[in-house]
């Protein structure tokens, strides 16, 4: 799309009051400005577009809620938690193959118009697999931040109902709302909904939920990026598994990644652990990303509480000793 086409499209969308098209054209202009390294202009456009999106989303939410005044469970705020993403990919540490897969999806979403002109839709379904505490939720948020869209986190405690058809109905409400805008729709513990239908211990209702989920996934428009996260991919129904175009394994951190996490923490708080990174990574190897972060925070708390004493090396040594003892007990 040429610059003149974009300007014409922008004026046309504004004249017709087509807010979705208006936002799409502005996002394309922002992407172009970034490619030209006009970062100041791109940032100003992003700020103005965010104001526009927030106002538009509030109107949609109000309309959605008011349309069902007599059904408490159908209220949007009980079904999804909408977040303005703050975490970026620069804040995270993961392998290059994971980053490359996600960057490809981001490029496809940002250049969706080009793909659609050839009759091809951008990919929009990602399954994150791996043990807890290794950044699956953070990756979903960083994905939303990179796409400059809100993150909608599904609230299972409100979605799953005890009556026949209740869960499927609420899932439909979530999909209908998410489809009204560009967003990242995040399902944590996805196996809760997408469980294997061949399990003889499950009721017919579980099978109906999975069947409904399959149809809902198929109905999601390409501008909605759906991210499922699971610790138990072996429990997922094979048909659910196949619906995801990108499947990414998120393992525990390597020693090199632990060292990078330690450096990032030092830079964030402007401190030094006064300990060899190789030694710390060797001691912490085998734990999750979140456990490495918690170790660093524990050191930081002790450091703050011991001020003006600044014997960081001793603080780290004591924390490592306690950490090793605790892990031995847990084993």
N, C-alpha and C positions, 0 to 999 in steps of 0.2 A: 504494500500500500504506500503510495507516494505521499509526500508532505501535504500537497494540495488536497488529496483524497481524505486525509485525516482531518484537515481543517473543515472541509465540506461536511464530513461525517459528524464532526463536533457540533457545528452550527445546526445541522439537521436534527441531531439528537436533542439539542437544547430546545429547538423550536417545537418539536413534537412532545417534549416532556418525557422522552425515553431515558430514564435514569440509568438503566443497566447498560445501554449502548453508549451513553455519555461517559460512564465510568470506564468502559472497555477501551474507548478511543483514547482517553487521557492516559490510561495505563500503557497503551502502545507508544504514545508520545514520550512518556517517562523512560520507557525501555530504550527508545531511540536516543534520547538525550544522554543516557548513561553510556551507551556505546560510543557516542561522540565525545565522552569525558566532560560533558557539561553538567557536572555534579551539583552545582549550586542551583541551576534551573530545575534539575530533576528533583532535588530536595524540596524546593518551594512548591513544585507541582504535587509532590507526595503529601506535603502538609495540608494543602488546600483540598486534595482529594480525600484525605482522611476525615477532614471536617465534614465534607459532603457525605461520605459513607456513613459516618456516625449518625448524622441527622436522618439519613434515609433508613438505616437499620432500626432506629428508635420508632419511626413511623410504622415499619413493617411489624415489629414486635407488638406495638400497641394494637394494630389492626388484627393481628393474629389472636391475641388474647381476648380482645373485645368480641371477636366473632364467636367465641365459645364461653359466654359468661357464666353458664350454669354448670360447667364441668371443671372442677378444681384441678384434676389430674392432667388435663389437657393444656394447662398453662405452660408456656414455653420455658419459663424459668425453673420449673420442676423437672423438666426433661433434659435440658442441656445447660451447661455452664459456658457462657460465652466469654472468651478472654481476648484481650488485646495483646498479641504476642510480644514478648520482650527479649527472649533468648534468640540469638543468631547462630549461624553455623560457625562463626569465628569463636564463639564461646565453647564449642564442643570439640571433643577429640575422638576421631574414629578413622578407620582405614580409608585409603584412597578409593577402593572399589565401591564402598558405601557412598562416599561423597559424590563420585562420578554418576552413580545411578540416580541420586536425588537431584543433582544439577541438570541432568538430562530431562527429568520430569519438569523442573522449573522452567527450562528453556522452552519446552513444548507448550507449557501453559502460557508463557509470556508471548509466544508466537503462534497462538492457536489459530488466528485468522489465516495465516499462511497455510497451515496444515489443512484447515477446513476448505480452503479454496481448491485443494486437490482431493477433497472428499475423504480426508483422514482426520479423525478426532485425536486430540492429545491424550496421552495416558493420564489417568487420574485415580488409580487404585493401588495403594501400597500396603504390603503386609510386613510388619516388623516382628522378627522372631528372636527370642533369646531370653536368658534368665533375668529375673527382676533386678532393678538397680543399675542397669547399663545404658540408660538414656533413651529408651523408646519414646517416652512422653516428651522429653526435651527435643528429640528429633522432629516430632510432629509439630511442636511449637516453633522450632526454627524454620520448618518448611512453610508454615503460615507467615512467619516474619519475612522470609525471602520473597514470598508471593504478594506481600502487603495486603493480607486478608485476615479476617478474624479466625480464631480457633474455637470451634464448637466441640466441647467435651461431653459425651453422652453420660448421663447420670443413671446408672443401672438400678439404683435403689428406687427410682421413680418409674423407670421404663417397664421393669418386669412386674407383671400383675398376676393375681391368683385366679382370675376368671378366664374362661375360654375366649380366646381371640383378643384379650385386652393388650397383651404385649405387642402383638402384630399391629394393632391399631395405633399404639403410641409410637412404634417405630415409623409407621407411615407419616405421622404428624411431624416427626423429626426430619425425615427426608423431604417432606413438602416444604418445611420452613427453610432447610439448608439450600434447597434448589432455587430459592428466590434470590440468592446472592452468590458471589464468589466467596468461597470459604474453604477451610480445611475441617472436615468432620472426623473427629477422633473417637474410635472405639477401643478403650483399653480392655484387657482380658477378653479378647474377642471370642475365645472359645466358649464363653458363657452363653453366647447367642448362636454361634455357628458350630455347635457340637455335632459330631458324627451321627447321622440318622440311623445307622445300622446297630447302634447300642441297644441291646435287648432290655436293658434296665430302665431306659427312658420311656416316658409316657408319649401318647400320641400328640399331646400338646407341644412337646419339644420338637417333634418332627414337623408340625405345622408352622412353628416359629421359624425353623430353618428354611422351610419352603418359602415362607413369606419374605425372609431375609434375602434369599436368592433373587426373588422378583424385584425387591426394592433396590438391591445393588445394581441390577440391570437397568433400572429406571433412572438412576442418578445421572444428571447431565454432566458433560465433561468439564464444565467450569467449577464443579464441586470436587475437591480432592478428598477422597475417603482414605483414612489411614487406620488400619487395624493393627493392634499389638497383642501378642500372645506369648505366654511363657510355655505353653503346651500345644505346639502346632500339631502334635500327633492326635490330639482330640478333635481337630477341625474336620468337618465334613469335606470330602474330596471336591465336591462341587463348589463349595465356598472357597476352598483353596485356589481352584482354577480361575475364580473371578478376579483375582488380584494379578495385575500385569507385571508389577514389580514386587519381588519377594526378597527381603534383605535379612540376613542373619546378623544379629548384634551380639557378638561374644563378649566375654569379660576382657578387660584391658590387658595388653601385652606389657612387658616391662618398659619398653620404649614409650608406650602411651602413658604409663604411670608417671614416667619422668616428665613428659610434656604437661600432664595435669599438675604436677608439683610446681613446675615453672610458671604455668599460667596463674596458679594461686598466689605465688610470690609476687608476680607482676600486679595482680589485682589489688593486693593489700600492701604493696611496697614493703615487703619484709624478705628476710633470707632465713632459711632453715639451718644454715651453717652445717649442713650434712651432705655427704656425697649422694647425688641422685641415684647412682648405681646401687648404693647400699640400701637406700629407702625403697627403691623399686623392688629389690630382691626380697626385702622384709614384707612388703605389701602384696607381692605377686599372688594371684589367685583370688583376690577379692573383687568386688564390683566397682564400677565407676563411682557410684554414690558412696560406697564405703571409703574409697580413697578421699573423696571430698569431705566426708565426716571426720576422717583422721586429721586432715588439714585444719578443719574448723576446731577440733579439740585442741590441737597445738596452739591455734590462734587465741582461743579462750584462755588457756593457761598463760600464754605470753602476756595478754592484756592484764590479767589478774595479778601477775607477778611484777608488773612495772612498779618502780623504775629499774628493777633488776632485768637485765637484758641477756641473760645466759640462755639463748635460744637452743644451743646445742644440747644443753642439759635437759631442757624442757622436751625436746624431741626424743632424747634417749629414754626419759621416764615414760613418755607417751607410748613409745614403741614397746617398752617392757610390759606396760599394762595391756597394750593391744595384743601382744603375743600370748599373755596369760589368759585373756578373755577368749581368744580364738581357740586355745587349747581346751578350755572348759566347754565351749560350744561344740567342739568335735567329739 
